[in-house]
């Protein structure tokens, strides 16, 4: 699948979600170097290749040199999502977490196209039957419920998305990525199998694995 021209895609804000605690890594993942570049740069490049001019939500380090930063209270990913939704006027927002450097841009384009077609409250992928919380396209109407869940205390993003969808009376759209790839709906141009697209960089070992895969795919030297 070739990437659609940006002006042919639905109007949608795009954000790198950088608000995790990075507890297993021991330092802020957004500025962690992978193949000579911070992870936040890899995430921005993926979004830019899909045609998006992205901002950064939930930054825990000074990241304004890379892209506009949406400030939040550093209360985790859901806080960053709420701040990002509050900052934009588009009907939808696309979120890519900062720790997914192997995800293909074509997948983001497909996700947004399907989100617009199905009218879901939240649109995400699944892999081997497990819902992958990010990347996600969220309807702006989720914001009040997400804020309420954030105020209620710690909780996962997916649980909050489900609660918001119930309030809106609209479904979640979950797309099985392995079947979509098999059917030729979109493909990763550098031959990494789909299950690797969702490799989260949570530990130094994960970073080493990702660097080897990027090299194998010809995306770094």
LINDA-V742753 format. One line per field, one symbol per residue. phi: phi as a letter, one per 40 degrees, with the letter a starting at -180 (. if undefined). burial: I if it has 16 or more other C-alpha atoms within 10 Angstrom, else O. Layout:
BEGIN
phi=???
burial=???
END
This chain:
BEGIN
phi=.cccddcccccacbaccbcccfcccgaccdbccbfgbcdccccccccccchbccbbbgcbbcbcccadbccacfbhdccccccccccbbccbbbbbccbbccccddccccdcdcccccgccababbbfgbcccbcabbccccddcccccccchdacccccccccccccgbccbbbccccccccgcaaccbfccdcccccccbbdcccccccccccdcgcab
burial=OOOOOOOOOIOIIIIIIIIIIIOOIOOIIIIIOIIOOIIIIIIIIIIOIIIIIIIIIIIIOOIOOOIOIIIIOIIIIIIIIIIIIOOOOOOIIIIIIIIIIIIIIIIIIIIIIIIIOOOIIIIIIIIOOOOIIIIIIIIIIIIOIIIOIIOOOOOOIIOIIIIIIOOOOOIIIIIIIIOOIOOOOIIIOOOIOIOOIIIIIIIOOOIOOIIOIIOOIOOOO
END
